[in-house]
Amino acid sequence: MEWTNIILLLVAGLNFGMALLIWLRNPKHKINILFALAVLSTGLWSMAEAMFREAPTRDLAFLWAKLENTLGSLIIIFFFLFTIYFPYQSKRFNFAAKTLIVVSVVVLYLMIWLKLHVVGVILQEPNNDFILSGWGRTYYTLFMMVYLGIAYYLLLVKYFIVEGIFRKTLFNVLFATGIFASFGSVFGVIFPLIYGRNNPWHAPVFSLPMIVILAWFLLLGDKKISIKPR
């Protein structure tokens, strides 16, 4: 296996471990469950990228390409839901907003799995590539950027309202996830939009600073702070 793909698998393993750690802090609460699912999706996204790059056949490459893009979007979806409830729920969506969210997600996955997003694969293992449709990658980018933007808007609004432990907790989460969100978006979303091709292999690697910061935060930091409800 190519060394870059081995790194992707190692990154996946570290994300799996962090997801477990977050979930075990409070396994019954939706805040921990949603954040753990977001980190778990990051690990699965990294693994899918490695598997796609190593896929020996066209059909297998298409499958992993679909899974990679699906898992990439799940990171944003779970993180978006997490920000609604963390560290407390301050926003309630009406029926129209909920319907819009559901429809946007359904359209995204229909587009991915009906081959309206990834329209071709280039077999050159261990560095396979895929080709994206123009409107497909535009919708995918808008979906990711809109939900990511709303998520950080919700976190920042809460950050400037709360005080003490909750503000410190929010700062750590903003800082840790912000690094990954910034670089991951550039290499995993913006570059494919511009070039119409697969994201660079190192996009998932930018989750490593998030893992390090969260590990310090959860294991070695202030013991009064944890990912749990108000």
N, C-alpha and C positions, 0 to 999 in steps of 0.2 A: 504494500500500500504506500502511496506517495506520502512524504513526510508532512506536507501541509494538511492532508486529510486525517492523518494521525493526530495532529494538533487539534483539528476540529472535533474529533471524538473525545479527546481529553477535555476540551472546553465543555462539551456536552456532559461529561461525567461530573465536572465541577458544578455545573448548573443543576444537575439532578440532586447532588448532595445539598446545595443551598436551598432548593425547593423543599426537600425533606426537613431541613432545619427550620425553615420558616413555618411550615405546616405544624411541626411538633411543638412550636411555642404556644399554640392555641388551636388544636386540631378541629375544634367544633365551631369556630367562628368564621363567618364568611370573609372577613378581612384577610385572615391568614390563608384561607382556602384559595381566594382569588389571586393573592400575590404569589402564593406557591405555584398556582397554575400558570401564571405569567412567566415565572422563572423556569418551570418545567417545560413550557412551550419553547423557551429560548434554547434549552438543552436539546430538545427534539429537532428544532430548526437547524442547529449546528450539526447534529447527526445526519439529518436529511441532506444537508449540503454536501457532507462528506460522501454519503452513499450515492448521491446524484453524480458527483464528479468521478466516481469509480464504476458507475453502471456500465456493464459490457454490451447491453442490447438497447435498441431504440425504445421498445415498450417499457423496459425497466427504467430507463432514463426519464421517460415521460411521467411514469408513476412517481418517481422521487421528486421530479420538478413540481408536480402538482402538490405533493405533500409539503415540500419546502415552502412554497408560497402560501399554502393554507396555514402552516404552523407559524410563519412569519406574521400573518394577520392575527392569529390567535394571541400572540404576545400583546399586541395593541388592544385587542378586545378585552382580555382579562385585566390588563393594567387599567384600562378605561373604567371598567366596572369597579375595580379596587379603589380608584380615586374618588368614586362616589361615596363610599362608606368610610374611607380612612381620613383622619382618625375618628371621624363621626360623620353621619349623613347630614348634609346641609342642603341637598338638592333632590327634589322629587320630580320625575318626568311624568307629564300627562300622557293620555292615550295616544295622541297624535305623535308625540316625540318617540314613544316606545315603538309605535308602528313604523316610523321612519327608520329607526335603528335596526329593527328586524328586517325590513325590506332591503336596506343597504347591505346587510350581512348576507342575506339570501342571494342577492344579485351578484355579490362578490364571489361566492362559492359556486354558483352556477357558471359564472364566467371562467373560473379556474378549472372546474372538472369537465366542462364541455369543450375544452381546448380553445376557448376564445381569448385566453390570456397568453399561455405558452403555446405557440403555434409551430414550433420546430425545435429539434435538438441536434446538436453537433457532437458526434461521438469522437472524442480524442482523449480517452481515458489515459491517465487519471485526472484529466483536466477538461471534462465534458462541459459543454456550454448549452444554453438554450436561447431561443429567439422569441421575443415578446411582440404581440400585436400592438399597434399604435394606440387604439382606443382602450385596449385592455390594460396596458401599463399606465395610461393616464388615469383611469378609474381607480386602479390599485393604489397609485400614489396619492390621489385625492382622499381616498378612504383612510389610508394610514396617517396622513398628515392632519386631516380634520379631527380624527378621534384622538390622536396624540396631542394635538393642540388643546382640545377641550379638557383632556386629562390633566395637563400641566396647568391650565387655567384654574381648574377646580382646586388643585393642590396649592397654588400660589395664593388664591383668595383665602383659603383656610390658614395658610402660613402667616399672613398679615393680620389675621383676626385673633388666633390663639396665642397663648403665652406659656412660659415655663416649659415643662416636660414635653408638652404636645408640640410646641414650636421647635424644640430641639429634635424631636422625633421626625417631624416633617422636613427639617433641614437635611437630616441624614438621608432620608428617602429621596428627596429632591436631588441632592448631590450625587448619590450613588446611581440612581436610575438616569439622571440627566446626562452623564457621560456616555452611557450606552445608547440612550435615545438620540443624542446628537450625532455621534459618529456612526452608529448603526443605521440611522436614517440616511445619512449622506451616502454611505457605501452600499447599503442594502436596498434603498428605495430610489434616491435621486439619481445615482449612476445608471441603474437599469432604465429609468425613465429617459435619460439623455441618450444612452447608447443602444437601447433596445435589446440588451443582452443580459446574461446572468450577472448577479452581483459578484464583486470580487470575493474570493474565498475567505479573506480575513474579516469580513463584516461581523460574524458572530464572535470573533476574538475580543471585540470591544466590550463584551459582557464581563470580561475578567476584572477590570477595575470595580465594577458593580459588586461582584462576588467578594472581592477583598474588603471593600468598605462595609458591606452588609455583614460579613463575618466578624469584623472588628466591632461593629455596632451591636450585634446580637450576642457575641461571646465574650468580648473583652471590654466593651464600653460600659456606660452607666447601667447598672443592673436594674434600675427603675424604669428603663426605657425598653419597650418591646413592641412588636407589631401586634397590637391588640386594641380592643375598643376603649372608648373613653369611659 
